[in-house]
Amino acid sequence: MSDNPIRVATSHALPSYLDPHHLGPWGIFLQQVDRVTPYLGNLARWVETLKRPKRILVVDVPIQMDDGTVAHFEGYRVQHNTSRGPGKGGVRYHQDVTLSEVMALAAWMSIKNAAVNVPFGGAKGGIRVDPRKLSLPELERLTRRYTSEIGIIIGPTKDIPAPDVNTNERVMAWMMDTYSMNVGETATGVVTGKPISLGGSLGRHEATGRGVYTVGVQAARRMGLDIAGARVAVQGFGNVGGIAAKLFAEAGARVVAVQDHAGCVYAEAGLDVPALLRHAKATGSVAGFEGAQALPREQFWDTPCDILIPAALEQQITEANAHRIQARLIIEGANGPTTPAADDILTERGVLIVPDVIANAGGVTVSYFEWVQDFSSFFWTEEEINQRLVAVMNNALDAVWHVADDKGVTLRTATFIVACERILRARDLRGLYP
């Protein structure tokens, strides 16, 4: 950091479309940016650009329901920053999606992509809908209409969506087909997380969970925690939490507790993770799994464990439960699962947190591999994909750990330092046009 005095705005006007008293997840991102600003040196003159998304598109998504009625849904696509490359980020379908949430998720994607040094900016999308209440034909019509509405700002070199909460490779196939029909040519690179037969990448399905496992193993090694026999608790048992639990169990860890949207199960000797995955796939939840003790949902936070993996939704670890967590290591599989206040409590207690913006970056890393393969029409083996993923994740964590040690900050602040320097340096070099 430069020794020269730097004039940095200490307050800024919020956009008129936000309620300053209820900023939601976007408010958490703003606090994280404020914490990193003193470490940015001369680049801090650009920091306000991080506090304003580049582009926000709010769309009406009308579809005809199976009963002949017309229903309207609210859709979003936010491009937070594209200084380092096209926007990149998932699309989620959830009844509680808000603009503030999508803005924050897009911003965290900017940080995440820069932290692992892939040439993307941050973006995110969502539709305010409970997809469980839609039939498959209704879900397809919703996806295709939404894709048509946001088609003016997405594209293989502009903004590349991917799966997120309640979306999957089938949804990505519909999005790719809709965009392709509208532009008059097959554009496989417009989305990632596609089926293999449509230009998807081997290893993409497990990538986020594998990334969580990869950085978790390295963090545990650095702090002297042996994975073999370590007790692991996982919140969220979908694509991220389920894969991470499977990999930790295969490495000899004991997955002692799993919580999802409908239940919580516990076994001191360790859960049979493959059997639990089969049960969850068949029933839609971990609830009712035989051979495990059912726990009240709130009791999950009291589970004796060495490693905690929050892999559900935002703001799960708060001031109210942070003091109850017994883990030595937290690996954030979800986006924004820990509030800043909880972050401080856990840090004071000596709990090491590997933050979301690096821990769950495995998904976007392999999405980058998929995007590259689509452009070149040359595809790698799954072994090659996994080797490249592990190398990228380990190199990124090494760089962040070095900054944390050098500046005496948490891994989260160190990740923001690395990422914000890369983003703002690109902004500075590009300048302002016109």
Disulfide bonds with the S-S distance in Angstrom:
none
